[in-house]
Amino acid sequence: MKTLDSTKLTVVLKEPGVEKTKKQNLANITPNPEEAQIFDLGDILASFAPDATICESVIKTEQVSYRK
C-alpha cells in the first residue's frame, strides 16, 4: 500500500546581478497542492526578498512509503 508521508517545497529565488540562486525550503506542506498555489507561494516569498528578485522555480518533493 502506498502512503504519502510528507510534501516539501523548495523555492528557488534569483536576484539580478547575482550568479548564485537562493533556496528557501518549506516542510509540512498540505498534501497534493494545486499548481497555482505552488506558484503563488513562490511569488509571495520573492516579494519579501530584495527588489527585483524573482521566483525562478519551485521544486516539490514527496516522501512516500510502500507497505505490505
Residue pairs with C-beta under 8 A, 6 or more apart in sequence:
1 66
1 67
1 68
2 64
2 65
2 66
3 64
3 65
3 66
3 67
4 31
4 32
4 62
4 63
4 64
5 63
5 64
5 65
6 27
6 28
6 62
6 63
7 29
7 30
7 31
7 32
7 33
7 60
7 61
7 62
7 63
8 25
8 26
8 27
8 28
8 29
8 60
8 61
8 62
8 63
9 25
9 26
9 29
9 33
9 38
9 41
9 58
9 59
9 60
9 61
10 23
10 24
10 25
10 26
10 58
10 59
10 61
11 23
11 24
11 26
11 41
11 42
11 45
11 46
11 55
11 58
12 21
12 22
12 23
12 55
12 56
12 57
12 58
12 59
13 21
13 22
13 23
13 24
13 45
13 46
13 49
13 53
13 54
13 55
13 56
14 21
14 53
14 54
14 55
14 56
15 22
15 49
15 50
15 52
15 53
16 52
16 53
21 56
22 49
24 45
26 41
29 60
33 60
38 58
38 60
39 55
39 58
41 58
42 55
42 57
42 58
43 55
45 55
46 53
46 54
46 55
